[in-house]
């Protein structure tokens, strides 16, 4: 049975194992997410929590830039907010700034301090990004003799 990420706190675990996913995109369900600094000190590594403050099983690298594309110093004591909508993530930053979220990395396991055992972490679904747009066409079915549309019948095809 996999260990639920909602019961794991990677910030207090003794040891963690990270996995760099191949070029896939994490499919975060629509909603607001909290990025909590996780690398210690001034590390731009952030763990991703959902709106219920439950760990998602992923971490990311975060950078914020100003209008002149210069790196902005981040206050690592404050969590950052990310909104996910239809497979796209946006970071809440001050006006004139832009946030850059590195691709998501999976935290595959941690060692529990209390139980002194390795626990696996469930993860959100991922999907392969597609470079090809989806082709979609619609049409009407017509009578072969009269060439007139047959009432109430249409065809839709997705490629």
N, C-alpha and C positions, 0 to 999 in steps of 0.2 A: 504494500500500500504506500503510495507516495506521500511525502510529508507536505502538509499544506503551508503555503507561504504566509498565510494569515497568522500562523503560530510561530514564525521565525523572525527574530530581530537580528539582521545581519550586522548591525552596529555594535551589538554586545557579544557576538559569537567569538569564540576563541580563534577559529580559523575558517577561511572560506575558500572555495574553489570557483574560479570564474571560467566561463566558456565564451570565446569570441565566435559569434554566429557567422556563417557565410553571408554573402550579400543578400540578406532577406530583410524584410521590413516587419517590425512588430506591429501587430494589429491591436492597438489599444481600443477597448470599447469606448464609445463616446462618453465624455465626461471630463472632470477636472482631476488632475493628478498633482501630487506634492513631491518635489525633489528635495531630499534631505541629504546634506553633505555626509559622505560615508568614508572617505579615504583618510581622514584624520589631518589635522593641521590645515594647510592651505591647499589641499588637493581639490581639483575641480571634478572629482568623482562624486556622483550623486546617486543615491538609491531612489527608486520610483515607488511611491505609495499611492493607493487609490484614495478616493474621497472619504472612505471609512477608516483611513489611517492603517490600512493593511498592506504589507509588503507585496509587490507584484511578482517578485522573483527576478527583476531586471535592474540594471544600473546603466548609467550613461555618463558621458563626459560633457561638461557644460562650459561654454564660453559666451561672454557678452561683449559686444563691440559698440563704439559710439559712431556718430555721423561720419567721422573721418577714418573709420575702419580701424581705430585703435582699441586694443584690448582694455576693457573696463575692469577695475579691481572689484571682485565680488565679495560681499559680506558673507563669509562662510557660516556664520552663526544663524542666518535666516534661511528658511526653506524657500525654494523657488516654485512657482506655479506654472503648470503646463495644461493647456486645454487640448483635448483630442476631439476631432470631429471628422467623420467619414474617412478615417485612415490618414488624416493629416494632423500634425501636432504643432501648436504655436505656444511660445513661451511668453508669459506676461513680463514685459520689461518697461522701463521708463520711456517717455516720449523721446524720439531721436536715437534710441538704441535698438539693436537687434540681437536676438539670442541665437546661438548656434548649438543645437543638440546633436551630439555625435550619434551614430547608429547605436541601437540598444544592444547591450551585452547581457548574457544570461548568467545569473548566479546559480550554479548547478547544485551546490551543496554547502552545508555549513556543519560545524561541529558544535553540538549543544553543550553549553557549560554545565547545565544541571545533569543531563543524562550521559555525558561523555560518550556520545555516539554520533556517527555521521548521519545527517538527515538530508534527503533529496528534496528539492524544491520544485513544485509544480510551476508551470509557466503559462502565460497568455498565448493565444494562438498567433502564429506567424504566417505570412503568405509571401509568395514570390512576387516581386514587383514586375509589372508588365510594361514593356516599352511600346507594345503595339496597342493602338486604340481598338476598342470593341466596335465592330461594324454592325450596324443594325438597320434593317429595312422593313418597310411595311407595304402592304398592297391590298387590293380587293380582288376577290374571286369573281370571275365573270362567266356567264353562260356561254358554252362553246358554239351554240347555234346563233343566238341573237347578239352576242358580244355585250350584253347588258349586265351590270353588276347584280350578283345574287344578294338580295336583301339580307342584312344581318351577318354576313360572312366576311371576315378579313383574315389576312395572314400576316404573321410577324416572324421575322427570322433574325437570330443573333449569331454572328460569326465568332 
